[in-house]
């Protein structure tokens, strides 16, 4: 249990220019957060629409006959 609670060692920062990591456009910063927010909103909207359609189909299939 003590191994799980031990603090993680600090990462060493690369000192050499060859080891630097550069993000491509759209992979970080404000544009990345904007893209993630758009994906989240659109997936929620699609989820609500699909669940509404399924609920309507289930209602029409399983309602008692008149």
Phi and psi restraints in degrees (range 20) as a CNS / XPLOR table:
assign (resid 1 and name C) (resid 2 and name N)
       (resid 2 and name CA) (resid 2 and name C) 1.0 -68.6 20.0 2
assign (resid 2 and name N) (resid 2 and name CA)
       (resid 2 and name C) (resid 3 and name N) 1.0 -25.1 20.0 2
assign (resid 2 and name C) (resid 3 and name N)
       (resid 3 and name CA) (resid 3 and name C) 1.0 -69.0 20.0 2
assign (resid 3 and name N) (resid 3 and name CA)
       (resid 3 and name C) (resid 4 and name N) 1.0 -31.2 20.0 2
assign (resid 3 and name C) (resid 4 and name N)
       (resid 4 and name CA) (resid 4 and name C) 1.0 -75.8 20.0 2
assign (resid 4 and name N) (resid 4 and name CA)
       (resid 4 and name C) (resid 5 and name N) 1.0 -29.6 20.0 2
assign (resid 4 and name C) (resid 5 and name N)
       (resid 5 and name CA) (resid 5 and name C) 1.0 -91.9 20.0 2
assign (resid 5 and name N) (resid 5 and name CA)
       (resid 5 and name C) (resid 6 and name N) 1.0 -3.5 20.0 2
assign (resid 5 and name C) (resid 6 and name N)
       (resid 6 and name CA) (resid 6 and name C) 1.0 -67.8 20.0 2
assign (resid 6 and name N) (resid 6 and name CA)
       (resid 6 and name C) (resid 7 and name N) 1.0 146.0 20.0 2
assign (resid 6 and name C) (resid 7 and name N)
       (resid 7 and name CA) (resid 7 and name C) 1.0 -71.2 20.0 2
assign (resid 7 and name N) (resid 7 and name CA)
       (resid 7 and name C) (resid 8 and name N) 1.0 146.7 20.0 2
assign (resid 7 and name C) (resid 8 and name N)
       (resid 8 and name CA) (resid 8 and name C) 1.0 -77.0 20.0 2
assign (resid 8 and name N) (resid 8 and name CA)
       (resid 8 and name C) (resid 9 and name N) 1.0 142.9 20.0 2
assign (resid 8 and name C) (resid 9 and name N)
       (resid 9 and name CA) (resid 9 and name C) 1.0 -69.3 20.0 2
assign (resid 9 and name N) (resid 9 and name CA)
       (resid 9 and name C) (resid 10 and name N) 1.0 150.6 20.0 2
assign (resid 9 and name C) (resid 10 and name N)
       (resid 10 and name CA) (resid 10 and name C) 1.0 -67.1 20.0 2
assign (resid 10 and name N) (resid 10 and name CA)
       (resid 10 and name C) (resid 11 and name N) 1.0 139.1 20.0 2
assign (resid 10 and name C) (resid 11 and name N)
       (resid 11 and name CA) (resid 11 and name C) 1.0 -74.3 20.0 2
assign (resid 11 and name N) (resid 11 and name CA)
       (resid 11 and name C) (resid 12 and name N) 1.0 140.3 20.0 2
assign (resid 11 and name C) (resid 12 and name N)
       (resid 12 and name CA) (resid 12 and name C) 1.0 -83.2 20.0 2
assign (resid 12 and name N) (resid 12 and name CA)
       (resid 12 and name C) (resid 13 and name N) 1.0 135.0 20.0 2
assign (resid 12 and name C) (resid 13 and name N)
       (resid 13 and name CA) (resid 13 and name C) 1.0 -81.2 20.0 2
assign (resid 13 and name N) (resid 13 and name CA)
       (resid 13 and name C) (resid 14 and name N) 1.0 134.8 20.0 2
assign (resid 13 and name C) (resid 14 and name N)
       (resid 14 and name CA) (resid 14 and name C) 1.0 -67.0 20.0 2
assign (resid 14 and name N) (resid 14 and name CA)
       (resid 14 and name C) (resid 15 and name N) 1.0 130.0 20.0 2
assign (resid 14 and name C) (resid 15 and name N)
       (resid 15 and name CA) (resid 15 and name C) 1.0 -93.1 20.0 2
assign (resid 15 and name N) (resid 15 and name CA)
       (resid 15 and name C) (resid 16 and name N) 1.0 -21.4 20.0 2
assign (resid 15 and name C) (resid 16 and name N)
       (resid 16 and name CA) (resid 16 and name C) 1.0 -90.3 20.0 2
assign (resid 16 and name N) (resid 16 and name CA)
       (resid 16 and name C) (resid 17 and name N) 1.0 144.3 20.0 2
assign (resid 16 and name C) (resid 17 and name N)
       (resid 17 and name CA) (resid 17 and name C) 1.0 -65.6 20.0 2
assign (resid 17 and name N) (resid 17 and name CA)
       (resid 17 and name C) (resid 18 and name N) 1.0 -27.1 20.0 2
assign (resid 17 and name C) (resid 18 and name N)
       (resid 18 and name CA) (resid 18 and name C) 1.0 -66.0 20.0 2
assign (resid 18 and name N) (resid 18 and name CA)
       (resid 18 and name C) (resid 19 and name N) 1.0 -29.4 20.0 2
assign (resid 18 and name C) (resid 19 and name N)
       (resid 19 and name CA) (resid 19 and name C) 1.0 -90.1 20.0 2
assign (resid 19 and name N) (resid 19 and name CA)
       (resid 19 and name C) (resid 20 and name N) 1.0 0.5 20.0 2
assign (resid 19 and name C) (resid 20 and name N)
       (resid 20 and name CA) (resid 20 and name C) 1.0 -69.0 20.0 2
assign (resid 20 and name N) (resid 20 and name CA)
       (resid 20 and name C) (resid 21 and name N) 1.0 146.1 20.0 2
assign (resid 20 and name C) (resid 21 and name N)
       (resid 21 and name CA) (resid 21 and name C) 1.0 -109.0 20.0 2
assign (resid 21 and name N) (resid 21 and name CA)
       (resid 21 and name C) (resid 22 and name N) 1.0 120.9 20.0 2
assign (resid 21 and name C) (resid 22 and name N)
       (resid 22 and name CA) (resid 22 and name C) 1.0 -110.1 20.0 2
assign (resid 22 and name N) (resid 22 and name CA)
       (resid 22 and name C) (resid 23 and name N) 1.0 134.9 20.0 2
assign (resid 22 and name C) (resid 23 and name N)
       (resid 23 and name CA) (resid 23 and name C) 1.0 -83.0 20.0 2
assign (resid 23 and name N) (resid 23 and name CA)
       (resid 23 and name C) (resid 24 and name N) 1.0 145.2 20.0 2
assign (resid 23 and name C) (resid 24 and name N)
       (resid 24 and name CA) (resid 24 and name C) 1.0 -80.6 20.0 2
assign (resid 24 and name N) (resid 24 and name CA)
       (resid 24 and name C) (resid 25 and name N) 1.0 162.6 20.0 2
assign (resid 24 and name C) (resid 25 and name N)
       (resid 25 and name CA) (resid 25 and name C) 1.0 -58.6 20.0 2
assign (resid 25 and name N) (resid 25 and name CA)
       (resid 25 and name C) (resid 26 and name N) 1.0 133.9 20.0 2
assign (resid 25 and name C) (resid 26 and name N)
       (resid 26 and name CA) (resid 26 and name C) 1.0 89.3 20.0 2
assign (resid 26 and name N) (resid 26 and name CA)
       (resid 26 and name C) (resid 27 and name N) 1.0 1.8 20.0 2
assign (resid 26 and name C) (resid 27 and name N)
       (resid 27 and name CA) (resid 27 and name C) 1.0 -100.9 20.0 2
assign (resid 27 and name N) (resid 27 and name CA)
       (resid 27 and name C) (resid 28 and name N) 1.0 -3.0 20.0 2
assign (resid 27 and name C) (resid 28 and name N)
       (resid 28 and name CA) (resid 28 and name C) 1.0 -162.3 20.0 2
assign (resid 28 and name N) (resid 28 and name CA)
       (resid 28 and name C) (resid 29 and name N) 1.0 169.1 20.0 2
assign (resid 28 and name C) (resid 29 and name N)
       (resid 29 and name CA) (resid 29 and name C) 1.0 79.2 20.0 2
assign (resid 29 and name N) (resid 29 and name CA)
       (resid 29 and name C) (resid 30 and name N) 1.0 -155.8 20.0 2
assign (resid 29 and name C) (resid 30 and name N)
       (resid 30 and name CA) (resid 30 and name C) 1.0 -66.0 20.0 2
assign (resid 30 and name N) (resid 30 and name CA)
       (resid 30 and name C) (resid 31 and name N) 1.0 -36.4 20.0 2
assign (resid 30 and name C) (resid 31 and name N)
       (resid 31 and name CA) (resid 31 and name C) 1.0 -67.3 20.0 2
assign (resid 31 and name N) (resid 31 and name CA)
       (resid 31 and name C) (resid 32 and name N) 1.0 -35.1 20.0 2
assign (resid 31 and name C) (resid 32 and name N)
       (resid 32 and name CA) (resid 32 and name C) 1.0 -66.7 20.0 2
assign (resid 32 and name N) (resid 32 and name CA)
       (resid 32 and name C) (resid 33 and name N) 1.0 -44.1 20.0 2
assign (resid 32 and name C) (resid 33 and name N)
       (resid 33 and name CA) (resid 33 and name C) 1.0 -65.0 20.0 2
assign (resid 33 and name N) (resid 33 and name CA)
       (resid 33 and name C) (resid 34 and name N) 1.0 -37.5 20.0 2
assign (resid 33 and name C) (resid 34 and name N)
       (resid 34 and name CA) (resid 34 and name C) 1.0 -64.9 20.0 2
assign (resid 34 and name N) (resid 34 and name CA)
       (resid 34 and name C) (resid 35 and name N) 1.0 -40.9 20.0 2
assign (resid 34 and name C) (resid 35 and name N)
       (resid 35 and name CA) (resid 35 and name C) 1.0 -65.0 20.0 2
assign (resid 35 and name N) (resid 35 and name CA)
       (resid 35 and name C) (resid 36 and name N) 1.0 -44.1 20.0 2
assign (resid 35 and name C) (resid 36 and name N)
       (resid 36 and name CA) (resid 36 and name C) 1.0 -63.9 20.0 2
assign (resid 36 and name N) (resid 36 and name CA)
       (resid 36 and name C) (resid 37 and name N) 1.0 -40.1 20.0 2
assign (resid 36 and name C) (resid 37 and name N)
       (resid 37 and name CA) (resid 37 and name C) 1.0 -64.3 20.0 2
assign (resid 37 and name N) (resid 37 and name CA)
       (resid 37 and name C) (resid 38 and name N) 1.0 -40.1 20.0 2
assign (resid 37 and name C) (resid 38 and name N)
       (resid 38 and name CA) (resid 38 and name C) 1.0 -64.1 20.0 2
assign (resid 38 and name N) (resid 38 and name CA)
       (resid 38 and name C) (resid 39 and name N) 1.0 -43.5 20.0 2
assign (resid 38 and name C) (resid 39 and name N)
       (resid 39 and name CA) (resid 39 and name C) 1.0 -63.1 20.0 2
assign (resid 39 and name N) (resid 39 and name CA)
       (resid 39 and name C) (resid 40 and name N) 1.0 -42.0 20.0 2
assign (resid 39 and name C) (resid 40 and name N)
       (resid 40 and name CA) (resid 40 and name C) 1.0 -63.6 20.0 2
assign (resid 40 and name N) (resid 40 and name CA)
       (resid 40 and name C) (resid 41 and name N) 1.0 -47.1 20.0 2
assign (resid 40 and name C) (resid 41 and name N)
       (resid 41 and name CA) (resid 41 and name C) 1.0 -63.1 20.0 2
assign (resid 41 and name N) (resid 41 and name CA)
       (resid 41 and name C) (resid 42 and name N) 1.0 -44.4 20.0 2
assign (resid 41 and name C) (resid 42 and name N)
       (resid 42 and name CA) (resid 42 and name C) 1.0 -67.8 20.0 2
assign (resid 42 and name N) (resid 42 and name CA)
       (resid 42 and name C) (resid 43 and name N) 1.0 -36.6 20.0 2
assign (resid 42 and name C) (resid 43 and name N)
       (resid 43 and name CA) (resid 43 and name C) 1.0 -68.9 20.0 2
assign (resid 43 and name N) (resid 43 and name CA)
       (resid 43 and name C) (resid 44 and name N) 1.0 -35.3 20.0 2
assign (resid 43 and name C) (resid 44 and name N)
       (resid 44 and name CA) (resid 44 and name C) 1.0 -66.4 20.0 2
assign (resid 44 and name N) (resid 44 and name CA)
       (resid 44 and name C) (resid 45 and name N) 1.0 -42.7 20.0 2
assign (resid 44 and name C) (resid 45 and name N)
       (resid 45 and name CA) (resid 45 and name C) 1.0 -64.0 20.0 2
assign (resid 45 and name N) (resid 45 and name CA)
       (resid 45 and name C) (resid 46 and name N) 1.0 -45.2 20.0 2
assign (resid 45 and name C) (resid 46 and name N)
       (resid 46 and name CA) (resid 46 and name C) 1.0 -63.5 20.0 2
assign (resid 46 and name N) (resid 46 and name CA)
       (resid 46 and name C) (resid 47 and name N) 1.0 -39.9 20.0 2
assign (resid 46 and name C) (resid 47 and name N)
       (resid 47 and name CA) (resid 47 and name C) 1.0 -61.9 20.0 2
assign (resid 47 and name N) (resid 47 and name CA)
       (resid 47 and name C) (resid 48 and name N) 1.0 -42.2 20.0 2
assign (resid 47 and name C) (resid 48 and name N)
       (resid 48 and name CA) (resid 48 and name C) 1.0 -65.6 20.0 2
assign (resid 48 and name N) (resid 48 and name CA)
       (resid 48 and name C) (resid 49 and name N) 1.0 -42.4 20.0 2
assign (resid 48 and name C) (resid 49 and name N)
       (resid 49 and name CA) (resid 49 and name C) 1.0 -65.1 20.0 2
assign (resid 49 and name N) (resid 49 and name CA)
       (resid 49 and name C) (resid 50 and name N) 1.0 -46.1 20.0 2
assign (resid 49 and name C) (resid 50 and name N)
       (resid 50 and name CA) (resid 50 and name C) 1.0 -65.1 20.0 2
assign (resid 50 and name N) (resid 50 and name CA)
       (resid 50 and name C) (resid 51 and name N) 1.0 -41.8 20.0 2
assign (resid 50 and name C) (resid 51 and name N)
       (resid 51 and name CA) (resid 51 and name C) 1.0 -67.4 20.0 2
assign (resid 51 and name N) (resid 51 and name CA)
       (resid 51 and name C) (resid 52 and name N) 1.0 -34.1 20.0 2
assign (resid 51 and name C) (resid 52 and name N)
       (resid 52 and name CA) (resid 52 and name C) 1.0 -65.3 20.0 2
assign (resid 52 and name N) (resid 52 and name CA)
       (resid 52 and name C) (resid 53 and name N) 1.0 -42.0 20.0 2
assign (resid 52 and name C) (resid 53 and name N)
       (resid 53 and name CA) (resid 53 and name C) 1.0 -64.2 20.0 2
assign (resid 53 and name N) (resid 53 and name CA)
       (resid 53 and name C) (resid 54 and name N) 1.0 -44.1 20.0 2
assign (resid 53 and name C) (resid 54 and name N)
       (resid 54 and name CA) (resid 54 and name C) 1.0 -64.0 20.0 2
assign (resid 54 and name N) (resid 54 and name CA)
       (resid 54 and name C) (resid 55 and name N) 1.0 -39.3 20.0 2
assign (resid 54 and name C) (resid 55 and name N)
       (resid 55 and name CA) (resid 55 and name C) 1.0 -64.1 20.0 2
assign (resid 55 and name N) (resid 55 and name CA)
       (resid 55 and name C) (resid 56 and name N) 1.0 -40.2 20.0 2
assign (resid 55 and name C) (resid 56 and name N)
       (resid 56 and name CA) (resid 56 and name C) 1.0 -65.2 20.0 2
assign (resid 56 and name N) (resid 56 and name CA)
       (resid 56 and name C) (resid 57 and name N) 1.0 -43.2 20.0 2
assign (resid 56 and name C) (resid 57 and name N)
       (resid 57 and name CA) (resid 57 and name C) 1.0 -62.7 20.0 2
assign (resid 57 and name N) (resid 57 and name CA)
       (resid 57 and name C) (resid 58 and name N) 1.0 -44.7 20.0 2
assign (resid 57 and name C) (resid 58 and name N)
       (resid 58 and name CA) (resid 58 and name C) 1.0 -63.6 20.0 2
assign (resid 58 and name N) (resid 58 and name CA)
       (resid 58 and name C) (resid 59 and name N) 1.0 -38.5 20.0 2
assign (resid 58 and name C) (resid 59 and name N)
       (resid 59 and name CA) (resid 59 and name C) 1.0 -63.8 20.0 2
assign (resid 59 and name N) (resid 59 and name CA)
       (resid 59 and name C) (resid 60 and name N) 1.0 -44.5 20.0 2
assign (resid 59 and name C) (resid 60 and name N)
       (resid 60 and name CA) (resid 60 and name C) 1.0 -68.6 20.0 2
assign (resid 60 and name N) (resid 60 and name CA)
       (resid 60 and name C) (resid 61 and name N) 1.0 -34.2 20.0 2
assign (resid 60 and name C) (resid 61 and name N)
       (resid 61 and name CA) (resid 61 and name C) 1.0 -75.4 20.0 2
assign (resid 61 and name N) (resid 61 and name CA)
       (resid 61 and name C) (resid 62 and name N) 1.0 -41.6 20.0 2
assign (resid 61 and name C) (resid 62 and name N)
       (resid 62 and name CA) (resid 62 and name C) 1.0 -100.8 20.0 2
assign (resid 62 and name N) (resid 62 and name CA)
       (resid 62 and name C) (resid 63 and name N) 1.0 6.6 20.0 2
assign (resid 62 and name C) (resid 63 and name N)
       (resid 63 and name CA) (resid 63 and name C) 1.0 -74.6 20.0 2
assign (resid 63 and name N) (resid 63 and name CA)
       (resid 63 and name C) (resid 64 and name N) 1.0 151.0 20.0 2
assign (resid 63 and name C) (resid 64 and name N)
       (resid 64 and name CA) (resid 64 and name C) 1.0 -68.6 20.0 2
assign (resid 64 and name N) (resid 64 and name CA)
       (resid 64 and name C) (resid 65 and name N) 1.0 144.0 20.0 2
assign (resid 64 and name C) (resid 65 and name N)
       (resid 65 and name CA) (resid 65 and name C) 1.0 -69.4 20.0 2
assign (resid 65 and name N) (resid 65 and name CA)
       (resid 65 and name C) (resid 66 and name N) 1.0 153.1 20.0 2
